[in-house]
Amino acid sequence: MATTRSGEEHDDYWKLTVLPQSAKAMRLWLEERSYHVGSIKSTARLQECVRRAQLGLMSYHKLTNDELRGLITARRIDASGYMTRHNRGTREELLRSLDYEDMHPLFPRFLNFPPELRNRIYGYYYAEFRQPIYAPSQPPLSRVCRQLREESLPMFYSTCEFDFRLQRFQRGYDGRTPPTGPCRVTICDRMLLFLHSTLARYLACIRTIWIGLDDVQIRSDRRGNGWRLYRMQIRNNGECVVRAGSKVNSVVLAGSTRRPWNITRLLILAALLKVSNTITARSGMDKLRKEDFFEIRRGVELAKV
């Protein structure tokens, strides 16, 4: 499953995380997942096994030597370096050969598949990104060749959910005393880079964004969870809808204005619904535009959060 080490990383959303550290912890982690490693005790080898388990690759340690040789023959793996007429190869050589082939797959005929089958593979690949991702760089799959880029990127943007983060700046506000200056809401730098560097036709493919608000003046011990307060989604019928998230009563809204937080929430929701109606009125399914993100920022700021 695709996970991320940190929500703050720009292009780390597609990487796999190695959770256990010590050899004992790795063996326990693998045993809990019924991933057999035989008598391996080396930390480096156990790390390879953890990575294989995360990638969903099978373990060969329960197979006999004859079964391993059968797999090597069936997969047409070049074993001339250790399997000859008089030498059938040691168990370690057989295991390493299969492991290497798993970790370095070659399939030059992928583009010969029918487009429908390729699209299904892209869908399975991007469905693994189950967490909303923030200002991502384009995934490695899109860098293989021009054809894969053109085919897979629209599905990446339409399948994944994206974080749209806003920051609230206000002079004289520290989370305790009333604010003394006007409120300004800005788009985070990384999100600006994402908006300006992503082609319009790809932004138009986006179907779901989570809109969050963070107050940079609130101290870390009082910050609370200010992300993903609202969810904006373009449905299959072309309608754009907005829903309030479960964290809408966070300290960011509850402590950032003189009015009750629920009124602030409704004002922000009204501003987002205005943008939503504009998006819904457009024809087709590829509706989202770069200016919509800036209109969302302006609407949240005018709500006097």
C-alpha positions in Angstrom: 0.0 0.0 0.0 1.3 3.5 -0.8 1.9 5.5 2.3 3.9 8.5 3.2 6.4 9.2 5.9 5.3 12.8 6.4 2.3 14.8 5.2 4.7 17.7 4.7 6.8 16.0 2.1 6.3 17.3 -1.4 6.9 14.1 -3.4 7.0 11.4 -0.8 3.3 10.3 -1.1 4.1 7.3 -3.3 7.0 5.8 -1.3 6.8 2.8 1.0 7.7 3.1 4.6 9.9 0.5 6.4 8.3 0.4 9.8 10.4 -1.9 12.0 14.1 -1.1 12.7 15.8 -3.9 14.7 16.3 -7.5 13.4 14.0 -8.8 16.1 11.3 -6.3 15.4 11.5 -7.0 11.6 11.1 -10.8 12.2 8.1 -10.2 14.5 6.6 -7.8 11.9 7.0 -10.5 9.2 5.7 -13.3 11.3 2.5 -11.3 12.0 2.0 -11.2 8.3 2.8 -14.9 7.7 5.8 -13.9 5.6 8.3 -16.7 5.9 12.0 -15.8 6.0 13.6 -19.1 7.0 16.7 -18.8 9.1 17.7 -15.3 7.9 19.2 -13.2 10.8 21.0 -10.5 8.8 19.4 -7.0 9.3 20.1 -6.1 5.6 18.4 -9.3 4.4 15.4 -8.8 6.7 15.0 -5.3 5.4 14.8 -6.8 1.9 12.1 -9.2 3.1 10.1 -6.3 4.7 10.3 -4.4 1.5 9.1 -7.5 -0.5 6.2 -8.0 2.0 5.1 -4.4 1.6 5.2 -4.7 -2.2 3.1 -7.8 -2.0 5.8 -10.2 -3.3 5.7 -13.8 -2.3 8.2 -15.6 0.0 10.0 -18.6 -1.4 11.5 -19.9 1.8 8.8 -22.6 2.3 9.4 -24.1 -1.2 11.7 -27.0 -1.8 14.8 -26.7 -3.9 13.2 -28.6 -6.8 10.2 -26.2 -6.6 12.5 -23.2 -6.7 14.3 -24.7 -9.8 10.9 -25.2 -11.4 9.9 -21.6 -10.9 13.2 -20.4 -12.4 12.7 -22.6 -15.4 9.0 -21.5 -15.8 9.9 -17.9 -15.6 12.8 -18.3 -18.0 15.4 -16.8 -15.7 18.9 -17.0 -16.8 20.6 -19.4 -14.4 23.6 -20.4 -16.5 26.0 -18.9 -13.9 25.1 -21.4 -11.2 23.0 -24.2 -12.8 24.9 -26.5 -15.1 24.8 -30.2 -16.0 26.8 -31.1 -12.9 25.7 -28.4 -10.6 22.0 -27.7 -9.8 22.7 -24.6 -7.7 22.6 -24.0 -3.9 19.4 -23.0 -2.2 20.9 -19.6 -1.5 21.6 -19.1 -5.2 18.1 -20.1 -6.2 16.5 -17.8 -3.6 18.7 -14.8 -4.6 17.9 -15.4 -8.3 14.2 -15.3 -7.7 14.3 -12.4 -5.4 16.4 -10.4 -7.8 14.0 -11.0 -10.7 11.1 -10.0 -8.5 12.8 -6.7 -7.6 13.9 -5.9 -11.1 11.0 -6.9 -13.3 11.1 -6.3 -17.1 8.0 -6.2 -19.2 8.6 -4.5 -22.5 5.3 -5.6 -23.9 3.1 -3.6 -21.5 2.2 -1.2 -24.3 0.9 -4.1 -26.4 -2.0 -4.6 -23.9 -5.4 -3.3 -25.0 -6.0 0.3 -23.7 -8.9 -1.0 -21.5 -6.5 -3.3 -19.7 -3.8 -0.6 -19.3 -6.4 1.7 -17.8 -7.5 -0.9 -15.3 -3.8 -1.3 -14.2 -3.5 2.4 -13.8 -6.6 2.4 -11.7 -5.3 -0.3 -9.4 -2.0 1.6 -9.0 -3.5 4.9 -8.1 -6.2 3.4 -5.9 -3.4 2.6 -3.4 -3.0 6.3 -2.6 -5.7 6.2 0.0 -4.8 9.4 1.9 -5.3 12.9 0.6 -2.0 14.1 -0.8 -0.6 17.6 -0.7 0.9 19.4 -3.7 2.5 16.2 -5.2 5.0 16.0 -7.9 3.8 13.7 -10.7 4.1 10.0 -9.9 7.0 7.8 -11.2 4.7 5.9 -13.5 4.2 9.0 -15.6 8.0 9.4 -16.2 8.5 6.0 -17.9 7.6 7.2 -21.4 5.4 9.8 -23.2 2.6 7.3 -23.9 2.3 6.2 -20.3 2.4 9.8 -19.2 -0.5 10.8 -21.5 -2.6 7.8 -20.5 -2.0 7.7 -16.8 -1.8 11.3 -15.6 -5.5 12.1 -16.1 -6.4 9.0 -14.0 -3.9 10.1 -11.3 -5.6 13.5 -10.9 -9.2 12.2 -11.1 -8.6 9.2 -8.7 -6.5 10.8 -5.9 -7.8 13.3 -3.3 -5.8 16.4 -2.8 -5.2 18.7 0.2 -5.6 22.4 -0.4 -4.1 24.2 2.5 -4.7 27.8 3.5 -2.8 29.8 6.1 -4.3 32.6 8.2 -2.2 35.5 9.1 -3.3 38.2 11.6 -1.3 40.8 13.3 -1.3 40.8 17.1 -3.0 37.4 17.4 -1.4 34.7 19.5 -4.4 32.4 20.3 -5.0 34.2 23.7 -5.7 37.9 23.1 -8.2 39.3 20.6 -6.7 40.1 17.2 -5.8 43.7 16.5 -5.4 43.7 12.7 -7.2 42.6 9.6 -7.1 38.9 8.7 -5.3 37.7 5.6 -5.6 34.2 4.2 -2.8 32.9 1.9 -2.1 29.8 -0.2 0.9 27.8 1.0 4.0 28.1 -1.2 4.1 24.4 -2.1 0.5 24.6 -3.2 1.2 27.7 -5.3 4.0 25.8 -7.0 1.6 22.9 -7.7 -1.0 25.2 -9.2 1.3 27.1 -11.4 3.3 24.1 -12.6 0.4 21.7 -13.4 -1.1 22.0 -16.8 -4.7 23.2 -17.0 -6.0 20.0 -18.5 -4.7 18.0 -15.6 -6.1 20.4 -12.9 -9.4 20.0 -14.7 -9.3 16.3 -14.0 -9.3 16.7 -10.2 -12.5 15.4 -8.6 -11.9 15.8 -4.8 -10.1 18.4 -2.8 -9.9 18.8 1.0 -9.8 22.4 2.1 -8.0 23.1 5.3 -7.1 26.2 7.3 -4.1 26.7 9.6 -3.4 29.7 11.9 0.4 30.3 11.8 0.2 32.5 14.9 -1.2 29.8 17.2 1.5 28.2 19.3 2.3 24.5 18.6 0.8 23.4 22.0 -2.5 25.0 21.1 -2.6 24.5 17.4 -5.1 21.6 17.1 -6.0 19.9 13.8 -6.7 22.6 11.3 -6.5 20.4 8.1 -9.2 19.0 6.0 -12.1 21.0 7.3 -14.2 20.9 4.1 -14.4 18.4 1.3 -15.3 19.6 -2.3 -16.1 16.8 -4.8 -17.2 16.8 -8.4 -19.7 13.9 -8.7 -20.3 11.6 -11.7 -23.3 13.7 -12.8 -21.0 16.9 -13.0 -22.4 18.4 -9.8 -19.9 20.0 -7.4 -20.8 19.5 -3.7 -19.2 20.7 -0.5 -19.3 18.9 2.9 -18.0 20.0 6.3 -15.4 17.7 7.8 -15.3 16.2 11.2 -12.6 18.5 12.5 -14.5 21.7 11.7 -14.7 22.7 15.4 -10.9 22.8 15.8 -9.1 25.5 17.7 -8.2 27.2 14.4 -11.9 28.2 14.0 -13.0 28.2 17.6 -10.2 30.5 18.8 -9.6 32.7 15.7 -12.6 35.1 15.7 -14.8 37.0 18.1 -18.0 35.4 16.8 -19.0 31.8 17.7 -17.1 29.2 15.7 -20.3 27.7 14.2 -21.2 31.1 12.6 -17.7 31.3 11.1 -18.1 27.7 9.8 -21.3 28.6 8.1 -19.8 31.7 6.5 -16.9 29.7 5.1 -19.3 27.0 3.9 -21.4 29.7 2.1 -18.3 31.0 0.4 -17.3 27.5 -0.8 -20.8 26.8 -2.0 -20.6 29.9 -4.2 -17.5 28.5 -5.8 -19.1 25.1 -6.0 -22.1 26.6 -7.9 -19.8 28.2 -10.4 -18.0 24.9 -11.1 -21.3 23.0 -11.4 -22.5 25.4 -14.0 -19.7 24.5 -16.4 -20.3 21.9 -19.0 -18.6 18.5 -19.1 -16.8 16.7 -16.3 -13.3 18.3 -16.5 -14.3 21.5 -14.7 -11.8 22.6 -12.1 -9.6 25.6 -13.0 -6.7 27.2 -11.3 -8.7 30.4 -10.6 -11.1 28.3 -8.6 -8.4 27.7 -5.9 -7.8 31.5 -5.7 -11.5 32.1 -5.5 -11.7 29.7 -2.6 -8.9 31.6 -0.8 -10.7 34.9 -1.3 -14.0 33.5 -0.1 -12.5 32.1 3.1 -10.8 35.4 3.7 -14.0 37.4 3.2 -15.7 35.2 5.7 -13.5 37.0 8.3 -12.2 33.8 9.9 
